[in-house]
């Protein structure tokens, strides 16, 4: 019988043949195999059409602590949500498939788990972080978006969009069940990631959960899935939808 994992690593995927050729999952597995704590990997697929799901199932045969979740195509937010809520770990990390933030960076987040923090997030903007090879215009647009986020939703967080976030099991249940803009009804059929992270942190802020932002290392990997201008406008729209949902009392702000 498997022990309750200390850590669940949730990795969303959508048509990842290119990244699979880089053996990124093998790197995650090799790192976790070196750890003394119990762990699991949850591979949550967003209805891939290029054979990725078959590759994930083959990879899962390497270790019984690896699970594959096959979702209908609803977008990355729902894929992460499903994986996080199906995970069993005392702590649950979601991380990007391309491993822009290497799995080893988890050690920087771990040190804050005994200190009462319930949400611990990687940051590419804090002093001590490092971001490599990102186009200047992407960085500039990210900074502009963050100013908007801090004004309208989550004050004090320098980087809401880094795809490397650690949640306690209780914080996972509290936050991922209460999403409105990116809740179960939300379906984005393209590669749009949106302000999903912002809604999670917005809820954490409103619920008074203890959040810690930690500098990490991050490397840009070229992708054609991001449309900086179009996606920024859609994210701005979704932040306004969050504010409206909050004003209408749609969020359950009880911790029970």
N, C-alpha and C positions, 0 to 999 in steps of 0.2 A: 504493500500500500504506500502510495506517494505521500510524503510530508506536505503540509500546507506550505506553499512557497513563501520565502521571505520576499522575493522579487518576481514579479511578472513583467516581461518585456513584450510590449505590444507593438507589432510592426505592420502598418497598413501597406497594401500593395495594389497597384493597378498597372497591368501590362509592363512588367518589370524585367523583361528578357535582357535588356541592356545592362541593368544593374546586377542581374544574376550572373552574367558573364564575369563580373568583377569579384565574384565569390564573397559578397558582403555578408551573407548569412553565415558562411563558414567562420568569418572573423568574429561575429557575435557569439556563435556557439563555442569557439575556442576560448574566448574570454570568460564566458560563464562557467565553463568546465574547470577553470582555474580557481573559482571562488569556493569558499567554505560554506556559504549559505545555500539553502534550498532555492531553486529557481524554476521558472517555466518560460517558454517562448510561445506567444500567441500570434500566429500569422493570420491577419485578418484581410481577406482579399475582397476587392470592390468589383466583382464581376469581370475579371480580366478576360480578354478575348484572344490573347496571343499565346496561350499555352502556359502562362505563368502558374495557374492553379495546379496543373499537373506537376510542374517542377517543385512547387511548394510541398505537395503531398509526398513526392519522392524525398525531399529534404527532411521532412518530418519523420521518416523511417529511421533516421540516424539516431534518434533519441526519443524515448517515450515521454519526455518532458516537453516535447514540441507538439503544439496543436495547430490545426488549420481550421479557420472559420471561413466558409464560402458564403459570401453575401451577394445579393442582387446588386446591380450597379446603381448606387444612390449617391456617390460622391465620398470624398475622403473623410469628411466630418462624421458621417454615419458609420463608416468603416472603422474609424478609431473608437467611436462610441460603443459599437457592438463588441469590439475586442476588449475594451476596458471593463465593460460590465460582465463579460463572460469570464474574465480572468479571476484567479483565486488568490493572488498574492496579497500579503500584508501591505506591500507597496507595489505600485503599478506605474511603470515608465512607458510612455509612448515616444517612439523615436522614428525618424524618417528611414525609409527603405534604403536610400542611397548612402546612409551613414555619413552625412555631411558633418554631423557631430558623432565622433567615434564612440562606441559603447563604453570604452574605458573612462570616459568623462563622468560616468555615473559615480565614480569615487568622490568627485567634488561635491555631488549632491548628497551622498550618504551621510556626510559628517553633520548635516543639519537635522537628520531624522530624530535624534534623541532630544532635540531642543524644543519640541512642541510645535514645529512647523508641520502643516498638513499638506501644503502644496509647495513644491520646490522646483523652480524653473531655471533652465539654462538661459544665459544671456550673451548675446554677441556684442553688446554695447557697453557693458560695465568696464571699468578699469581692471585690467588683468585678463580680459578676454582676447581672443585672436580670431580674426576672420580673414581667410586667404582667397584671393583670386575672384572676388566679387566685382562685377562691373560697377563703376562709380555711380552710374545713374540709378542702379538698383538700390545702392546704399542710400543715396540722396532721397529717393522716393520713400524708402523705409523710414528714414528719420522724419520726413514730413508726415507720414501716416501716424507715427508714434506720437507726435505732438497733438494730433487730432484725438487719438485714443486717450491720452492722458487728460485732455480737456473734457471729453464727453463720457468716458467710461471708467478707466482704471488709472487714477493718479499715482505717480511715483514709480511705475514700472517702465524701465527703459526699453525693453524688448519683449513684446507680447507674442511675437510670431515665430520665435525659435522652436523648431519641432523636437524639443527634448525636455519633457516635463514629467515630473515624478509626483504622484498623488498617493496619500494613504488610502487604504481600502474604504474607510468611512467617508473621506472626502470624495472619492470616486462615486460612491452611491449618492451622496448629497448633491453633487454638481451635475453629473452626467444624466441623472434622471430629471433634472429641472430645466434643462435647456428648452428654450422657446424658438428662437430664430433658427437654431440648428438642432432642434428636437427631432423626434422620430418622424414627424411629418415632412421634414425638410429633405428635398432630393435635388442634388445638383449633378446633372448628367455629364458635365465636362470635368476638366481637371481643377476647377476652382476650389481652392481651400478656404478662402474667405476669412471672416472674422470669428471663426469657430473658437480659436484660442482666446480671443477677446471676451466672448460671451462667458467662457469658463471662468476667467479671471474677474470679470465684472460681477458674476454671481459670488465668487469667493470673497470679493471685497464687500458686497452687500450683506453677506452672511457672517462677516467677521472672522473668516478663517485666516489662520496665520500663514502668510505667503512669504517665501524667501527667493530672491533672485540671485543667481550665482554665475560668475563669469566662466565661460567655457571656450574651447577651441572649436572652430567651425570652418569648413572648406566649401567653397561654392562648386557645385557640379552643374555643368551646362544642361539646360532642359528647354524644350519648346512648349512646356505645359503652362508656363506663366506668361500672362499678358499684363505687364506692369500697370499701364494706364487704365485699361478696362477693368482689371481686377481691383485696383485701388478705388475706382468709382463704385463698384459693387460692394466693396467692404465698407465704404462710407455709408452707403444705403443701409447696410445691415446693422451698423452701429446705431443709426437713427431708429431702426426697427427695435433694437434692444431698449433704447431710451423710452420709446413709445410703449413697449410691453411693460416696462417697469412702472411707468406713470399710470397705466391702466390696471396695475395690480395683478398681472398675469403670472408673475414669478411667485412660487412658494418659498418664502424666506424663513421658514421654520427649519431647524436643524434635525427635527425628528423624522 
